[in-house]
C-alpha cells in the first residue's frame, strides 16, 4: 500500500493516478531510486552517529586523563 504524494490518501501500489484527487503518482523507477537514496542516507547517518559516539568517548577519556591524581 502507498500514499498519494499530493493528498496523502492511501492507495494500492502501482497506480498511475490517485483515485481521490486525480494527481499522477511517481513511477516504479523513481520510487526505486528514492528508496536507494534513502538507504544511502540512512547508512551515512548511522556512520555519523558511530563517529560522534567514538569522538564523545575519546573526549571523555581525555578529560579523565587530565584530572589530577592525588
PQR file of N, CA, C, O and H, with PARSE charges and radii, in Angstrom:
ATOM      1  N   UNK A   1       0.842  -1.175   0.000 -0.4000 1.5000
ATOM      2  CA  UNK A   1       0.000   0.000   0.000 -0.0000 2.0000
ATOM      3  C   UNK A   1       0.887   1.239   0.000  0.5500 1.7000
ATOM      4  O   UNK A   1       1.942   1.272   0.634 -0.5500 1.4000
ATOM      5  N   UNK A   2       0.437   2.245  -0.720 -0.4000 1.5000
ATOM      6  CA  UNK A   2       1.156   3.501  -0.792 -0.0000 2.0000
ATOM      7  C   UNK A   2       0.243   4.655  -0.431  0.5500 1.7000
ATOM      8  O   UNK A   2      -0.919   4.469  -0.069 -0.5500 1.4000
ATOM      9  H   UNK A   2      -0.419   2.218  -1.236  0.4000 1.0000
ATOM     10  N   UNK A   3       0.796   5.845  -0.537 -0.4000 1.5000
ATOM     11  CA  UNK A   3       0.045   7.054  -0.231 -0.0000 2.0000
ATOM     12  C   UNK A   3       0.231   8.047  -1.366  0.5500 1.7000
ATOM     13  O   UNK A   3       1.309   8.134  -1.954 -0.5500 1.4000
ATOM     14  H   UNK A   3       1.740   5.997  -0.831  0.4000 1.0000
ATOM     15  N   UNK A   4      -0.800   8.781  -1.666 -0.4000 1.5000
ATOM     16  CA  UNK A   4      -0.746   9.799  -2.705 -0.0000 2.0000
ATOM     17  C   UNK A   4       0.259  10.875  -2.303  0.5500 1.7000
ATOM     18  O   UNK A   4       0.279  11.322  -1.156 -0.5500 1.4000
ATOM     19  H   UNK A   4      -1.676   8.710  -1.188  0.4000 1.0000
ATOM     20  N   UNK A   5       1.094  11.285  -3.263 -0.4000 1.5000
ATOM     21  CA  UNK A   5       2.087  12.307  -2.960 -0.0000 2.0000
ATOM     22  C   UNK A   5       1.457  13.697  -2.872  0.5500 1.7000
ATOM     23  O   UNK A   5       2.110  14.650  -2.447 -0.5500 1.4000
ATOM     24  H   UNK A   5       1.077  10.922  -4.195  0.4000 1.0000
ATOM     25  N   UNK A   6       0.203  13.812  -3.267 -0.4000 1.5000
ATOM     26  CA  UNK A   6      -0.469  15.106  -3.238 -0.0000 2.0000
ATOM     27  C   UNK A   6      -1.447  15.226  -2.063  0.5500 1.7000
ATOM     28  O   UNK A   6      -1.343  16.149  -1.255 -0.5500 1.4000
ATOM     29  H   UNK A   6      -0.328  13.037  -3.611  0.4000 1.0000
ATOM     30  N   UNK A   7      -2.387  14.297  -1.976 -0.4000 1.5000
ATOM     31  CA  UNK A   7      -3.429  14.416  -0.940 -0.0000 2.0000
ATOM     32  C   UNK A   7      -3.202  13.512   0.269  0.5500 1.7000
ATOM     33  O   UNK A   7      -3.835  13.704   1.306 -0.5500 1.4000
ATOM     34  H   UNK A   7      -2.471  13.548  -2.632  0.4000 1.0000
ATOM     35  N   UNK A   8      -2.310  12.533   0.152 -0.4000 1.5000
ATOM     36  CA  UNK A   8      -1.980  11.676   1.285 -0.0000 2.0000
ATOM     37  C   UNK A   8      -2.899  10.494   1.503  0.5500 1.7000
ATOM     38  O   UNK A   8      -2.709   9.727   2.448 -0.5500 1.4000
ATOM     39  H   UNK A   8      -1.795  12.377  -0.691  0.4000 1.0000
ATOM     40  N   UNK A   9      -3.889  10.335   0.647 -0.4000 1.5000
ATOM     41  CA  UNK A   9      -4.805   9.204   0.795 -0.0000 2.0000
ATOM     42  C   UNK A   9      -4.082   7.902   0.449  0.5500 1.7000
ATOM     43  O   UNK A   9      -3.221   7.871  -0.430 -0.5500 1.4000
ATOM     44  H   UNK A   9      -4.043  10.957  -0.120  0.4000 1.0000
ATOM     45  N   UNK A  10      -4.444   6.835   1.151 -0.4000 1.5000
ATOM     46  CA  UNK A  10      -3.829   5.532   0.909 -0.0000 2.0000
ATOM     47  C   UNK A  10      -4.407   4.908  -0.357  0.5500 1.7000
ATOM     48  O   UNK A  10      -5.603   5.007  -0.631 -0.5500 1.4000
ATOM     49  H   UNK A  10      -5.144   6.860   1.865  0.4000 1.0000
ATOM     50  N   UNK A  11      -3.523   4.259  -1.124 -0.4000 1.5000
ATOM     51  CA  UNK A  11      -3.952   3.590  -2.352 -0.0000 2.0000
ATOM     52  C   UNK A  11      -3.099   2.345  -2.581  0.5500 1.7000
ATOM     53  O   UNK A  11      -2.109   2.121  -1.885 -0.5500 1.4000
ATOM     54  H   UNK A  11      -2.551   4.178  -0.901  0.4000 1.0000
ATOM     55  N   UNK A  12      -3.491   1.552  -3.552 -0.4000 1.5000
ATOM     56  CA  UNK A  12      -2.739   0.348  -3.883 -0.0000 2.0000
ATOM     57  C   UNK A  12      -1.442   0.726  -4.589  0.5500 1.7000
ATOM     58  O   UNK A  12      -1.372   1.757  -5.258 -0.5500 1.4000
ATOM     59  H   UNK A  12      -4.295   1.734  -4.118  0.4000 1.0000
ATOM     60  N   UNK A  13      -0.424  -0.104  -4.441 -0.4000 1.5000
ATOM     61  CA  UNK A  13       0.836   0.121  -5.140 -0.0000 2.0000
ATOM     62  C   UNK A  13       0.642  -0.020  -6.641  0.5500 1.7000
ATOM     63  O   UNK A  13      -0.205  -0.786  -7.099 -0.5500 1.4000
ATOM     64  H   UNK A  13      -0.481  -0.941  -3.898  0.4000 1.0000
ATOM     65  N   UNK A  14       1.429   0.720  -7.396 -0.4000 1.5000
ATOM     66  CA  UNK A  14       1.438   0.581  -8.836 -0.0000 2.0000
ATOM     67  C   UNK A  14       0.401   1.398  -9.583  0.5500 1.7000
ATOM     68  O   UNK A  14       0.314   1.289 -10.806 -0.5500 1.4000
ATOM     69  H   UNK A  14       2.118   1.342  -7.024  0.4000 1.0000
ATOM     70  N   UNK A  15      -0.388   2.212  -8.896 -0.4000 1.5000
ATOM     71  CA  UNK A  15      -1.370   3.018  -9.626 -0.0000 2.0000
ATOM     72  C   UNK A  15      -0.675   4.229 -10.249  0.5500 1.7000
ATOM     73  O   UNK A  15       0.349   4.690  -9.746 -0.5500 1.4000
ATOM     74  H   UNK A  15      -0.317   2.301  -7.902  0.4000 1.0000
ATOM     75  N   UNK A  16      -1.229   4.732 -11.328 -0.4000 1.5000
ATOM     76  CA  UNK A  16      -0.634   5.886 -12.002 -0.0000 2.0000
ATOM     77  C   UNK A  16      -1.277   7.189 -11.560  0.5500 1.7000
ATOM     78  O   UNK A  16      -0.633   8.238 -11.573 -0.5500 1.4000
ATOM     79  H   UNK A  16      -2.061   4.357 -11.737  0.4000 1.0000
ATOM     80  N   UNK A  17      -2.555   7.128 -11.166 -0.4000 1.5000
ATOM     81  CA  UNK A  17      -3.263   8.338 -10.755 -0.0000 2.0000
ATOM     82  C   UNK A  17      -4.039   8.054  -9.467  0.5500 1.7000
ATOM     83  O   UNK A  17      -4.602   6.974  -9.293 -0.5500 1.4000
ATOM     84  H   UNK A  17      -3.079   6.276 -11.156  0.4000 1.0000
ATOM     85  N   UNK A  18      -4.057   9.031  -8.581 -0.4000 1.5000
ATOM     86  CA  UNK A  18      -4.797   8.895  -7.323 -0.0000 2.0000
ATOM     87  C   UNK A  18      -6.298   8.882  -7.615  0.5500 1.7000
ATOM     88  O   UNK A  18      -6.789   9.701  -8.392 -0.5500 1.4000
ATOM     89  H   UNK A  18      -3.600   9.909  -8.723  0.4000 1.0000
ATOM     90  N   UNK A  19      -7.011   7.968  -7.000 -0.4000 1.5000
ATOM     91  CA  UNK A  19      -8.460   7.891  -7.230 -0.0000 2.0000
ATOM     92  C   UNK A  19      -9.220   8.956  -6.437  0.5500 1.7000
ATOM     93  O   UNK A  19     -10.410   9.164  -6.672 -0.5500 1.4000
ATOM     94  H   UNK A  19      -6.612   7.303  -6.369  0.4000 1.0000
ATOM     95  N   UNK A  20      -8.548   9.628  -5.504 -0.4000 1.5000
ATOM     96  CA  UNK A  20      -9.203  10.664  -4.705 -0.0000 2.0000
ATOM     97  C   UNK A  20      -9.026  12.058  -5.313  0.5500 1.7000
ATOM     98  O   UNK A  20      -9.994  12.805  -5.453 -0.5500 1.4000
ATOM     99  H   UNK A  20      -7.581   9.459  -5.313  0.4000 1.0000
ATOM    100  N   UNK A  21      -7.773  12.408  -5.675 -0.4000 1.5000
ATOM    101  CA  UNK A  21      -7.522  13.760  -6.187 -0.0000 2.0000
ATOM    102  C   UNK A  21      -7.154  13.782  -7.665  0.5500 1.7000
ATOM    103  O   UNK A  21      -7.155  14.848  -8.281 -0.5500 1.4000
ATOM    104  H   UNK A  21      -6.986  11.801  -5.561  0.4000 1.0000
ATOM    105  N   UNK A  22      -6.837  12.618  -8.251 -0.4000 1.5000
ATOM    106  CA  UNK A  22      -6.530  12.538  -9.668 -0.0000 2.0000
ATOM    107  C   UNK A  22      -5.100  12.879 -10.054  0.5500 1.7000
ATOM    108  O   UNK A  22      -4.755  12.811 -11.233 -0.5500 1.4000
ATOM    109  H   UNK A  22      -6.836  11.752  -7.751  0.4000 1.0000
ATOM    110  N   UNK A  23      -4.255  13.247  -9.087 -0.4000 1.5000
ATOM    111  CA  UNK A  23      -2.871  13.597  -9.413 -0.0000 2.0000
ATOM    112  C   UNK A  23      -2.059  12.367  -9.783  0.5500 1.7000
ATOM    113  O   UNK A  23      -2.263  11.277  -9.250 -0.5500 1.4000
ATOM    114  H   UNK A  23      -4.536  13.303  -8.128  0.4000 1.0000
ATOM    115  N   UNK A  24      -1.124  12.576 -10.718 -0.4000 1.5000
ATOM    116  CA  UNK A  24      -0.257  11.491 -11.175 -0.0000 2.0000
ATOM    117  C   UNK A  24       0.701  11.090 -10.052  0.5500 1.7000
ATOM    118  O   UNK A  24       1.200  11.932  -9.305 -0.5500 1.4000
ATOM    119  H   UNK A  24      -0.957  13.462 -11.150  0.4000 1.0000
ATOM    120  N   UNK A  25       0.937   9.800  -9.957 -0.4000 1.5000
ATOM    121  CA  UNK A  25       1.830   9.262  -8.936 -0.0000 2.0000
ATOM    122  C   UNK A  25       3.174   8.887  -9.567  0.5500 1.7000
ATOM    123  O   UNK A  25       3.241   8.629 -10.768 -0.5500 1.4000
ATOM    124  H   UNK A  25       0.531   9.116 -10.563  0.4000 1.0000
ATOM    125  N   UNK A  26       4.244   8.856  -8.765 -0.4000 1.5000
ATOM    126  CA  UNK A  26       5.562   8.534  -9.327 -0.0000 2.0000
ATOM    127  C   UNK A  26       5.617   7.094  -9.830  0.5500 1.7000
ATOM    128  O   UNK A  26       4.944   6.207  -9.306 -0.5500 1.4000
ATOM    129  H   UNK A  26       4.190   9.066  -7.788  0.4000 1.0000
ATOM    130  N   UNK A  27       6.436   6.888 -10.860 -0.4000 1.5000
ATOM    131  CA  UNK A  27       6.600   5.551 -11.427 -0.0000 2.0000
ATOM    132  C   UNK A  27       7.535   4.701 -10.589  0.5500 1.7000
ATOM    133  O   UNK A  27       8.172   5.192  -9.657 -0.5500 1.4000
ATOM    134  H   UNK A  27       6.983   7.609 -11.285  0.4000 1.0000
ATOM    135  N   UNK A  28       7.612   3.434 -10.923 -0.4000 1.5000
ATOM    136  CA  UNK A  28       8.427   2.485 -10.164 -0.0000 2.0000
ATOM    137  C   UNK A  28       9.912   2.823 -10.211  0.5500 1.7000
ATOM    138  O   UNK A  28      10.621   2.619  -9.226 -0.5500 1.4000
ATOM    139  H   UNK A  28       7.095   3.035 -11.680  0.4000 1.0000
ATOM    140  N   UNK A  29      10.396   3.341 -11.351 -0.4000 1.5000
ATOM    141  CA  UNK A  29      11.815   3.690 -11.445 -0.0000 2.0000
ATOM    142  C   UNK A  29      12.161   4.799 -10.463  0.5500 1.7000
ATOM    143  O   UNK A  29      13.182   4.726  -9.781 -0.5500 1.4000
ATOM    144  H   UNK A  29       9.820   3.507 -12.151  0.4000 1.0000
ATOM    145  N   UNK A  30      11.335   5.806 -10.387 -0.4000 1.5000
ATOM    146  CA  UNK A  30      11.575   6.897  -9.449 -0.0000 2.0000
ATOM    147  C   UNK A  30      11.503   6.400  -8.013  0.5500 1.7000
ATOM    148  O   UNK A  30      12.340   6.759  -7.186 -0.5500 1.4000
ATOM    149  H   UNK A  30      10.505   5.865 -10.942  0.4000 1.0000
ATOM    150  N   UNK A  31      10.514   5.582  -7.718 -0.4000 1.5000
ATOM    151  CA  UNK A  31      10.389   5.047  -6.363 -0.0000 2.0000
ATOM    152  C   UNK A  31      11.606   4.207  -5.985  0.5500 1.7000
ATOM    153  O   UNK A  31      12.087   4.292  -4.855 -0.5500 1.4000
ATOM    154  H   UNK A  31       9.834   5.290  -8.390  0.4000 1.0000
ATOM    155  N   UNK A  32      12.107   3.400  -6.915 -0.4000 1.5000
ATOM    156  CA  UNK A  32      13.290   2.580  -6.650 -0.0000 2.0000
ATOM    157  C   UNK A  32      14.501   3.469  -6.384  0.5500 1.7000
ATOM    158  O   UNK A  32      15.286   3.195  -5.477 -0.5500 1.4000
ATOM    159  H   UNK A  32      11.716   3.331  -7.833  0.4000 1.0000
ATOM    160  N   UNK A  33      14.654   4.536  -7.177 -0.4000 1.5000
ATOM    161  CA  UNK A  33      15.777   5.449  -6.969 -0.0000 2.0000
ATOM    162  C   UNK A  33      15.673   6.152  -5.622  0.5500 1.7000
ATOM    163  O   UNK A  33      16.672   6.297  -4.917 -0.5500 1.4000
ATOM    164  H   UNK A  33      14.016   4.759  -7.914  0.4000 1.0000
ATOM    165  N   UNK A  34      14.477   6.586  -5.263 -0.4000 1.5000
ATOM    166  CA  UNK A  34      14.282   7.262  -3.984 -0.0000 2.0000
ATOM    167  C   UNK A  34      14.536   6.321  -2.805  0.5500 1.7000
ATOM    168  O   UNK A  34      15.105   6.725  -1.791 -0.5500 1.4000
ATOM    169  H   UNK A  34      13.666   6.468  -5.835  0.4000 1.0000
ATOM    170  N   UNK A  35      14.109   5.063  -2.948 -0.4000 1.5000
ATOM    171  CA  UNK A  35      14.381   4.088  -1.888 -0.0000 2.0000
ATOM    172  C   UNK A  35      15.882   3.876  -1.726  0.5500 1.7000
ATOM    173  O   UNK A  35      16.389   3.800  -0.606 -0.5500 1.4000
ATOM    174  H   UNK A  35      13.648   4.735  -3.771  0.4000 1.0000
ATOM    175  N   UNK A  36      16.590   3.782  -2.851 -0.4000 1.5000
ATOM    176  CA  UNK A  36      18.041   3.603  -2.818 -0.0000 2.0000
ATOM    177  C   UNK A  36      18.715   4.803  -2.144  0.5500 1.7000
ATOM    178  O   UNK A  36      19.599   4.627  -1.305 -0.5500 1.4000
ATOM    179  H   UNK A  36      16.179   3.844  -3.760  0.4000 1.0000
ATOM    180  N   UNK A  37      18.304   6.007  -2.507 -0.4000 1.5000
ATOM    181  CA  UNK A  37      18.864   7.207  -1.888 -0.0000 2.0000
ATOM    182  C   UNK A  37      18.566   7.250  -0.397  0.5500 1.7000
ATOM    183  O   UNK A  37      19.421   7.647   0.394 -0.5500 1.4000
ATOM    184  H   UNK A  37      17.586   6.149  -3.188  0.4000 1.0000
ATOM    185  N   UNK A  38      17.370   6.849  -0.009 -0.4000 1.5000
ATOM    186  CA  UNK A  38      17.008   6.824   1.413 -0.0000 2.0000
ATOM    187  C   UNK A  38      17.875   5.829   2.178  0.5500 1.7000
ATOM    188  O   UNK A  38      18.281   6.101   3.308 -0.5500 1.4000
ATOM    189  H   UNK A  38      16.675   6.527  -0.652  0.4000 1.0000
ATOM    190  N   UNK A  39      18.160   4.687   1.574 -0.4000 1.5000
ATOM    191  CA  UNK A  39      19.034   3.704   2.215 -0.0000 2.0000
ATOM    192  C   UNK A  39      20.441   4.260   2.385  0.5500 1.7000
ATOM    193  O   UNK A  39      21.074   4.039   3.417 -0.5500 1.4000
ATOM    194  H   UNK A  39      17.830   4.466   0.656  0.4000 1.0000
ATOM    195  N   UNK A  40      20.935   4.981   1.379 -0.4000 1.5000
ATOM    196  CA  UNK A  40      22.262   5.582   1.472 -0.0000 2.0000
ATOM    197  C   UNK A  40      22.304   6.629   2.580  0.5500 1.7000
ATOM    198  O   UNK A  40      23.262   6.679   3.352 -0.5500 1.4000
ATOM    199  H   UNK A  40      20.420   5.161   0.541  0.4000 1.0000
ATOM    200  N   UNK A  41      21.279   7.458   2.662 -0.4000 1.5000
ATOM    201  CA  UNK A  41      21.213   8.478   3.704 -0.0000 2.0000
ATOM    202  C   UNK A  41      21.170   7.824   5.079  0.5500 1.7000
ATOM    203  O   UNK A  41      21.840   8.278   6.006 -0.5500 1.4000
ATOM    204  H   UNK A  41      20.500   7.417   2.035  0.4000 1.0000
ATOM    205  N   UNK A  42      20.391   6.768   5.213 -0.4000 1.5000
ATOM    206  CA  UNK A  42      20.295   6.048   6.484 -0.0000 2.0000
ATOM    207  C   UNK A  42      21.664   5.491   6.882  0.5500 1.7000
ATOM    208  O   UNK A  42      22.061   5.602   8.042 -0.5500 1.4000
ATOM    209  H   UNK A  42      19.846   6.399   4.460  0.4000 1.0000
ATOM    210  N   UNK A  43      22.381   4.899   5.941 -0.4000 1.5000
ATOM    211  CA  UNK A  43      23.698   4.341   6.203 -0.0000 2.0000
ATOM    212  C   UNK A  43      24.674   5.451   6.614  0.5500 1.7000
ATOM    213  O   UNK A  43      25.451   5.277   7.553 -0.5500 1.4000
ATOM    214  H   UNK A  43      22.058   4.808   4.998  0.4000 1.0000
ATOM    215  N   UNK A  44      24.634   6.586   5.916 -0.4000 1.5000
ATOM    216  CA  UNK A  44      25.516   7.703   6.259 -0.0000 2.0000
ATOM    217  C   UNK A  44      25.190   8.246   7.646  0.5500 1.7000
ATOM    218  O   UNK A  44      26.093   8.639   8.385 -0.5500 1.4000
ATOM    219  H   UNK A  44      24.002   6.727   5.153  0.4000 1.0000
ATOM    220  N   UNK A  45      23.919   8.271   8.002 -0.4000 1.5000
ATOM    221  CA  UNK A  45      23.505   8.740   9.327 -0.0000 2.0000
ATOM    222  C   UNK A  45      24.027   7.803  10.415  0.5500 1.7000
ATOM    223  O   UNK A  45      24.486   8.257  11.463 -0.5500 1.4000
ATOM    224  H   UNK A  45      23.185   7.952   7.402  0.4000 1.0000
ATOM    225  N   UNK A  46      23.956   6.509  10.168 -0.4000 1.5000
ATOM    226  CA  UNK A  46      24.480   5.548  11.137 -0.0000 2.0000
ATOM    227  C   UNK A  46      25.989   5.716  11.314  0.5500 1.7000
ATOM    228  O   UNK A  46      26.499   5.633  12.432 -0.5500 1.4000
ATOM    229  H   UNK A  46      23.582   6.140   9.317  0.4000 1.0000
ATOM    230  N   UNK A  47      26.702   5.952  10.210 -0.4000 1.5000
ATOM    231  CA  UNK A  47      28.136   6.178  10.288 -0.0000 2.0000
ATOM    232  C   UNK A  47      28.448   7.442  11.085  0.5500 1.7000
ATOM    233  O   UNK A  47      29.367   7.446  11.904 -0.5500 1.4000
ATOM    234  H   UNK A  47      26.287   6.020   9.302  0.4000 1.0000
ATOM    235  N   UNK A  48      27.694   8.509  10.852 -0.4000 1.5000
ATOM    236  CA  UNK A  48      27.908   9.763  11.569 -0.0000 2.0000
ATOM    237  C   UNK A  48      27.636   9.593  13.057  0.5500 1.7000
ATOM    238  O   UNK A  48      28.359  10.147  13.884 -0.5500 1.4000
ATOM    239  H   UNK A  48      26.948   8.506  10.187  0.4000 1.0000
ATOM    240  N   UNK A  49      26.609   8.840  13.403 -0.4000 1.5000
ATOM    241  CA  UNK A  49      26.305   8.588  14.811 -0.0000 2.0000
ATOM    242  C   UNK A  49      27.422   7.791  15.473  0.5500 1.7000
ATOM    243  O   UNK A  49      27.800   8.079  16.609 -0.5500 1.4000
ATOM    244  H   UNK A  49      26.022   8.389  12.731  0.4000 1.0000
ATOM    245  N   UNK A  50      27.951   6.794  14.774 -0.4000 1.5000
ATOM    246  CA  UNK A  50      29.049   5.992  15.318 -0.0000 2.0000
ATOM    247  C   UNK A  50      30.285   6.851  15.509  0.5500 1.7000
ATOM    248  O   UNK A  50      30.976   6.717  16.519 -0.5500 1.4000
ATOM    249  H   UNK A  50      27.644   6.560  13.851  0.4000 1.0000
ATOM    250  N   UNK A  51      30.577   7.728  14.565 -0.4000 1.5000
ATOM    251  CA  UNK A  51      31.727   8.614  14.682 -0.0000 2.0000
ATOM    252  C   UNK A  51      31.547   9.574  15.852  0.5500 1.7000
ATOM    253  O   UNK A  51      32.486   9.796  16.617 -0.5500 1.4000
ATOM    254  H   UNK A  51      30.016   7.837  13.745  0.4000 1.0000
ATOM    255  N   UNK A  52      30.363  10.143  16.000 -0.4000 1.5000
ATOM    256  CA  UNK A  52      30.089  11.055  17.106 -0.0000 2.0000
ATOM    257  C   UNK A  52      30.237  10.346  18.442  0.5500 1.7000
ATOM    258  O   UNK A  52      30.767  10.920  19.394 -0.5500 1.4000
ATOM    259  H   UNK A  52      29.601   9.963  15.379  0.4000 1.0000
ATOM    260  N   UNK A  53      29.779   9.116  18.520 -0.4000 1.5000
ATOM    261  CA  UNK A  53      29.908   8.344  19.757 -0.0000 2.0000
ATOM    262  C   UNK A  53      31.379   8.072  20.052  0.5500 1.7000
ATOM    263  O   UNK A  53      31.809   8.160  21.202 -0.5500 1.4000
ATOM    264  H   UNK A  53      29.349   8.651  17.746  0.4000 1.0000
ATOM    265  N   UNK A  54      32.140   7.746  19.033 -0.4000 1.5000
ATOM    266  CA  UNK A  54      33.568   7.492  19.207 -0.0000 2.0000
ATOM    267  C   UNK A  54      34.278   8.766  19.668  0.5500 1.7000
ATOM    268  O   UNK A  54      35.136   8.710  20.550 -0.5500 1.4000
ATOM    269  H   UNK A  54      31.790   7.674  18.099  0.4000 1.0000
ATOM    270  N   UNK A  55      33.935   9.896  19.089 -0.4000 1.5000
ATOM    271  CA  UNK A  55      34.545  11.152  19.486 -0.0000 2.0000
ATOM    272  C   UNK A  55      34.178  11.516  20.920  0.5500 1.7000
ATOM    273  O   UNK A  55      35.018  12.020  21.665 -0.5500 1.4000
ATOM    274  H   UNK A  55      33.238   9.942  18.373  0.4000 1.0000
ATOM    275  N   UNK A  56      32.935  11.266  21.312 -0.4000 1.5000
ATOM    276  CA  UNK A  56      32.500  11.532  22.683 -0.0000 2.0000
ATOM    277  C   UNK A  56      33.272  10.667  23.664  0.5500 1.7000
ATOM    278  O   UNK A  56      33.679  11.149  24.721 -0.5500 1.4000
ATOM    279  H   UNK A  56      32.252  10.857  20.707  0.4000 1.0000
ATOM    280  N   UNK A  57      33.481   9.406  23.336 -0.4000 1.5000
ATOM    281  CA  UNK A  57      34.242   8.523  24.210 -0.0000 2.0000
ATOM    282  C   UNK A  57      35.694   8.986  24.316  0.5500 1.7000
ATOM    283  O   UNK A  57      36.285   8.943  25.395 -0.5500 1.4000
ATOM    284  H   UNK A  57      33.151   9.014  22.477  0.4000 1.0000
ATOM    285  N   UNK A  58      36.265   9.428  23.200 -0.4000 1.5000
ATOM    286  CA  UNK A  58      37.629   9.927  23.206 -0.0000 2.0000
ATOM    287  C   UNK A  58      37.734  11.182  24.062  0.5500 1.7000
ATOM    288  O   UNK A  58      38.693  11.339  24.818 -0.5500 1.4000
ATOM    289  H   UNK A  58      35.785   9.463  22.323  0.4000 1.0000
ATOM    290  N   UNK A  59      36.760  12.072  23.948 -0.4000 1.5000
ATOM    291  CA  UNK A  59      36.743  13.292  24.744 -0.0000 2.0000
ATOM    292  C   UNK A  59      36.664  12.958  26.228  0.5500 1.7000
ATOM    293  O   UNK A  59      37.397  13.528  27.035 -0.5500 1.4000
ATOM    294  H   UNK A  59      35.982  11.944  23.334  0.4000 1.0000
ATOM    295  N   UNK A  60      35.780  12.041  26.588 -0.4000 1.5000
ATOM    296  CA  UNK A  60      35.646  11.647  27.989 -0.0000 2.0000
ATOM    297  C   UNK A  60      36.939  11.019  28.504  0.5500 1.7000
ATOM    298  O   UNK A  60      37.330  11.264  29.645 -0.5500 1.4000
ATOM    299  H   UNK A  60      35.184  11.577  25.932  0.4000 1.0000
ATOM    300  N   UNK A  61      37.602  10.218  27.683 -0.4000 1.5000
ATOM    301  CA  UNK A  61      38.867   9.607  28.082 -0.0000 2.0000
ATOM    302  C   UNK A  61      39.925  10.680  28.288  0.5500 1.7000
ATOM    303  O   UNK A  61      40.699  10.608  29.242 -0.5500 1.4000
ATOM    304  H   UNK A  61      37.284  10.019  26.755  0.4000 1.0000
ATOM    305  N   UNK A  62      39.970  11.672  27.408 -0.4000 1.5000
ATOM    306  CA  UNK A  62      40.934  12.761  27.552 -0.0000 2.0000
ATOM    307  C   UNK A  62      40.662  13.569  28.814  0.5500 1.7000
ATOM    308  O   UNK A  62      41.597  13.963  29.511 -0.5500 1.4000
ATOM    309  H   UNK A  62      39.341  11.730  26.632  0.4000 1.0000
ATOM    310  N   UNK A  63      39.393  13.820  29.115 -0.4000 1.5000
ATOM    311  CA  UNK A  63      39.038  14.546  30.334 -0.0000 2.0000
ATOM    312  C   UNK A  63      39.475  13.763  31.572  0.5500 1.7000
ATOM    313  O   UNK A  63      39.986  14.337  32.534 -0.5500 1.4000
ATOM    314  H   UNK A  63      38.633  13.501  28.549  0.4000 1.0000
ATOM    315  N   UNK A  64      39.269  12.467  31.535 -0.4000 1.5000
ATOM    316  CA  UNK A  64      39.658  11.617  32.668 -0.0000 2.0000
ATOM    317  C   UNK A  64      41.176  11.627  32.840  0.5500 1.7000
ATOM    318  O   UNK A  64      41.669  11.701  33.966 -0.5500 1.4000
ATOM    319  H   UNK A  64      38.853  12.000  30.754  0.4000 1.0000
ATOM    320  N   UNK A  65      41.910  11.555  31.748 -0.4000 1.5000
ATOM    321  CA  UNK A  65      43.368  11.532  31.812 -0.0000 2.0000
ATOM    322  C   UNK A  65      43.945  12.859  32.275  0.5500 1.7000
ATOM    323  O   UNK A  65      45.074  12.890  32.763 -0.5500 1.4000
ATOM    324  H   UNK A  65      41.509  11.496  30.834  0.4000 1.0000
ATOM    325  N   UNK A  66      43.209  13.961  32.139 -0.4000 1.5000
ATOM    326  CA  UNK A  66      43.710  15.260  32.533 -0.0000 2.0000
ATOM    327  C   UNK A  66      43.398  15.592  33.982  0.5500 1.7000
ATOM    328  O   UNK A  66      43.882  16.601  34.496 -0.5500 1.4000
ATOM    329  H   UNK A  66      42.292  13.936  31.741  0.4000 1.0000
ATOM    330  N   UNK A  67      42.609  14.778  34.645 -0.4000 1.5000
ATOM    331  CA  UNK A  67      42.295  15.028  36.045 -0.0000 2.0000
ATOM    332  C   UNK A  67      43.520  14.780  36.916  0.5500 1.7000
ATOM    333  O   UNK A  67      44.268  13.830  36.688 -0.5500 1.4000
ATOM    334  H   UNK A  67      42.216  13.959  34.227  0.4000 1.0000
ATOM    335  N   UNK A  68      43.725  15.644  37.922 -0.4000 1.5000
ATOM    336  CA  UNK A  68      44.880  15.428  38.801 -0.0000 2.0000
ATOM    337  C   UNK A  68      44.711  14.145  39.621  0.5500 1.7000
ATOM    338  O   UNK A  68      43.606  13.793  40.035 -0.5500 1.4000
ATOM    339  H   UNK A  68      43.117  16.416  38.108  0.4000 1.0000
ATOM    340  N   UNK A  69      45.803  13.476  39.837 -0.4000 1.5000
ATOM    341  CA  UNK A  69      45.790  12.241  40.639 -0.0000 2.0000
ATOM    342  C   UNK A  69      46.330  12.585  42.026  0.5500 1.7000
ATOM    343  O   UNK A  69      47.471  13.032  42.145 -0.5500 1.4000
ATOM    344  H   UNK A  69      46.700  13.761  39.501  0.4000 1.0000
ATOM    345  N   UNK A  70      45.560  12.393  43.040 -0.4000 1.5000
ATOM    346  CA  UNK A  70      46.002  12.688  44.408 -0.0000 2.0000
ATOM    347  C   UNK A  70      46.435  11.476  45.102  0.5500 1.7000
ATOM    348  O   UNK A  70      46.839  11.540  46.263 -0.5500 1.4000
ATOM    349  H   UNK A  70      44.633  12.029  42.944  0.4000 1.0000
TER
END
